[in-house]
Amino acid sequence: MKEGIHPNYHEITVVMTDGSSFKTRSTLGKPGETLRLDIDPKTHPAWTGQHRIVDSGGQVAKFNKRFQNLGLPTKK
């Protein structure tokens, strides 16, 4: 490998949505930094098989607000 062209590869801590954590190596940030996940394989419908709406950052609420007056019946 060429010298000086690759990012620093160091150990970080990854915290899952349920609070569990593990250590891995990454080029993210600085050594010892923590990566907190919003969505992970334990909760994401693609891996769990459960179909539910995953609302990250209020995107579903924004969509509903934007299209609330289309004249379609809403669930009550």
C-alpha positions in Angstrom: 0.0 0.0 0.0 1.1 3.6 -0.6 2.1 5.5 2.5 0.0 8.5 3.6 -3.1 8.1 1.4 -5.2 5.9 3.6 -7.4 7.2 6.5 -6.5 6.4 10.1 -8.1 3.0 11.0 -8.8 2.7 14.7 -11.2 1.2 17.3 -14.6 2.8 18.0 -17.7 1.7 20.0 -21.0 1.1 18.2 -24.2 1.5 20.3 -27.3 -0.3 19.1 -30.9 1.1 19.5 -31.5 -1.3 22.5 -28.4 0.1 24.3 -26.1 -2.9 23.7 -22.7 -2.0 22.3 -19.7 -3.6 20.7 -16.2 -2.5 19.6 -15.1 -2.5 16.0 -12.5 -0.9 13.9 -13.4 2.0 11.6 -12.1 5.1 9.9 -14.9 7.2 11.5 -13.9 10.1 13.7 -11.2 9.7 16.3 -10.0 6.7 18.3 -12.5 5.8 21.1 -15.4 7.6 19.5 -19.0 6.3 19.8 -21.3 5.6 16.9 -25.0 5.6 18.0 -27.4 3.9 15.6 -30.9 5.1 14.9 -31.8 1.9 13.0 -30.0 -1.4 13.3 -30.6 -5.1 12.3 -32.4 -5.8 15.6 -35.1 -3.3 14.8 -35.2 -2.8 11.1 -38.2 -4.5 9.3 -35.9 -5.8 6.5 -34.2 -8.1 9.1 -37.0 -8.7 11.6 -39.8 -9.5 9.1 -42.2 -7.2 10.9 -43.8 -4.6 8.7 -44.0 -1.3 10.5 -43.2 2.3 9.7 -39.7 3.4 10.7 -39.9 7.1 11.3 -36.5 8.6 11.2 -36.5 12.4 11.9 -40.2 12.8 11.6 -40.4 12.1 7.9 -43.7 10.2 8.2 -45.2 13.1 10.1 -44.0 15.6 7.4 -45.5 13.4 4.7 -48.8 13.1 6.4 -49.0 16.9 7.1 -48.1 17.7 3.5 -50.7 15.4 1.9 -53.5 15.6 4.6 -55.9 17.5 2.3 -56.0 15.2 -0.7 -59.5 14.2 0.1 -58.7 10.6 0.9 -60.3 8.9 3.9 -58.1 8.9 7.0 -57.9 6.2 9.7 -59.4 7.2 13.0 
